[in-house]
Amino acid sequence: MPKETDEPKQQPGAGCPIRGVLDRIGDQWSLLTLEALEDGKKRFNELMREIGDISKQMLSKTLRHLEQDGFVRRTVYPQVPPRVEYELTELGQSFLIPMKTLIGWAEQNQPAIISARQRNENA
């Protein structure tokens, strides 16, 4: 029988700041979601249209994770039907600078990466 303790459950990557952050923002959809929120508040369907081929379930999961980590703020307005908006927090805004650097590097080096992959496939 498992022993109950009062110790909090450790979050994945909690001991390593790099792993903890990269696990969250390094997935396929987080960077696109953060980039879509760069210009300000957006509703769920606006984000769906802007990101493109993301499913509702995946966008919902991505937003929930980004909110849990403090990158995104979710605001629910008490009206009928309920209106929900998402926006970057101060932490999310601060991440835009390194994110844009990473995106720029990826765009600049994509041809070299594709070329290296093709060489290795043919080897």
N, C-alpha and C positions, 0 to 999 in steps of 0.2 A: 504494500500500500504506500503511495507517495506521501512523503512528509511535507506538511504545509509549513511555510516560513513567512515571515513578515518582510523578507527582502524583496525589493522591486525586481521585476523581470527586466533583464538587460536587453536593450534594443540591439538589433543587428548592426555591427560596425561601430558600436558605442566606444570600444577601446581604441579605435583607429579613426581619426577625423577624416582622413582622405577616403577610406573605404566607405564610411558612413555617408558622406556627401555624394561620392560618385555612384554609390548604389542607387541613390534616389534620383539624381539629375542625369545620370548616364543612360537611362533607358531610352527607348525609341521615341517617346512622346513628350517627356518633360521639357526638353529644350524648345520644342515647337510650341508647346503651351505657354511657356514663359515668354517666348518671342511674340506670340499673338497678344499677350497682355501688356506688351511694352507701351502701347499708345493710350492705355487707360482702361477703365472698367468695361467689362463685356459680359453679356449674358451667355448662358450655356449654348444656345443655338448659334449665336454669333461666332463663338469659338469653334463649334463644329464646322461651320462653313469656311472659316478662315484656315483651319488646320487641314481640312480636306478628308482624307481617307481614314480617319479615326472613327471607331465605333462609339456609340453612346456609352456603353459600359466601360470602355477603356478611357474615354475622356473623364468620366465620372471618377474612376479609380485614380487617374493621374491627378486630377484636381484635389481629391481627398488627401492624397499623399503630400502634394505640395502645400496644402493647407496645414497638415499635421507638422510639417517641418518648418513652417513659418514663412514660406516664400509667397503664399497667396492668401488673401483675405476673402472670405465668402460673406456676403451681406444679404440677408433675407428681409424683404420689405413686406410688412403685414397688409396685404391687399388681396383681393380676389380677382383673378387667380394670383397666387403668390409670385412675386418677382424676385429673382435671385441674380446677383451680380458678383463677378469675380474681379479682383484687382491685385496687382503686386503690392506686397508690403515693402517696408523700407529695406528689409533683408533681400527680398526679391529684386528690388530696384538695384541694390548694390551688386547683385550677381550679373546684371546685364553687361557690365564692362568685361569681365573675364569670359562670359559666354560669347560675346561678339568677337573677341580675340580668337577663341576656339573655332567659331564658325568661319571666320576669315581664313584661319590656318587650313581648315578642312577644304574650303573652296579652292585655295591657292595650290594645295598639294594633292588634290583629287586625281589629276592626270598621272602623277608619279605613282600614286598608290595603285591605280588601275593597271598601269604598266607593270608594276612589280608583281601584282597578282597574276597577270597573264603570263609573265615569264615563269612563275612558279608552277602554274597549271601545265605549262608545256615542258617542264623539266622532268 
